[in-house]
Amino acid sequence: MISARKFLLRYGLYLSRGYPKKGYIELMDIATAAQILSSFATLVVATGILYQGREARKARDDEDRPQIIVDADYTGRFTINIVVRNIGHGMAKNITFEFSAPMETTEGRDITELPYFKHG
């Protein structure tokens, strides 16, 4: 185990011109160590605050984005209405969508292949 005197001499934590006496630690050395620890703690807290700020901004941006739902409405007897809704808070622009499964008529024709749905 290293003695306090050797520790202070090795790391230069003494302020007087002569070597400190055995078992003697200057008050300024403790204050310097406390200041370094305080600075480190301030850095950790500041980093945490920056992280929280970024997360809050990301959550706010996600809330303002549009959220689009494409649904088929079968309320009519012989008609199917494709309903596109924006349930988000932001404005939706240049909306495109694809069908995950083909939609067929009662006659068996695939309506997802119609030009309106291919290019619309």
N, C-alpha and C positions, 0 to 999 in steps of 0.2 A: 504494500500500500504506500502511496506517495504522501509525503508530509505536506502540510500547508505551505511551509517555506519553499520547498522544492517546486510545488505547483505554481506558486506566485512567481518564482524566479523563471520557471520554464516558459510560462505564458505571458510574462511581462505585465502582471496585474498590480504592480506596485508603482507608486507615484513619487516616493521620496528618492533622493539621490543615493542614499545608502541602502543596503539590504534590510529588509524588515527583520525585526527581532524574532526569535524563535517563539511560535505560538501567537504571534501578533498579526492580525489582519486589519488593514486600514479601513476606516469607515468608507472612504471614497471607492475602494475596490468593491464593496458590497453594493454601493449605490450604482456603480457602473454595471455590475452584473444585473441588478434589478432593472436598469434602464434598457439593457439589451433584451431581457426577457419581456419587458413591456412592449418594446418595439416589435418583437416577434409575435406577441399576442395580438397587437394591433393589425399586423399584416394578415394574420389568420382570419380575424374578424372582417377586415375589408374584403378579403377574397370571398368569404361567405356571403357578404352583402352583394357583391357583383354577381355571384352565381344566382342568388335569389332574384335579382333584377332581371337577368337574362331569362330565367324561367318564367317570370311574370310577363315579360314582353312576348315570349313565345306563346303563352296561354292566351293572351289578349289577341295576338295575330290569328291564332287558330279559331278563336271565337268569331272574328270578323270575316272569316272566309265563307264563301257560299257552300252549301251542301245540297246536292242535287239528288232527287229521287225520281226514277222513271218507273211508272207502274201501268198496268193494264186495267182498265175499268170496264167491267162486263155488265153494266147496269142496263144497257139496251138488250132487246131480245135477239136482234140479228147483227148488232154492231159491237165493235170493240174500240174503245177510245184509249189511245196511248197518252198518258198524263205525265207531263214533266213538271216537277215542283222544285222550287228552291226553298228549303226549310232553314237555311242559314241566314245570317244577318248581312252578309256581303252581297254585292251585285254579281250575278253570273253572266259571263260573256262567252261567246263562241262555244256553245254547248254541243258536244257530240256524245253519242252513246252507241253501244252494241248490245245485241241480244245474247244472253248466255245460253238460251235454248231456242230452237225455232218455234215460231207461233204458226199454227195451222188453222185453216178454216175448217168448217164442218165437211167440206168437200175434199179435204186433204191437201189443199194448196198451201205452200209455205209463203206467208205474207211478209216475212222478214227479208225476202229477196226482192221485194218490190222496189223500184227506183226511189220512191219517196223515203224509204228507210235506209237505203244504201247511201244516198247522197245528202240526206236531210239532217 
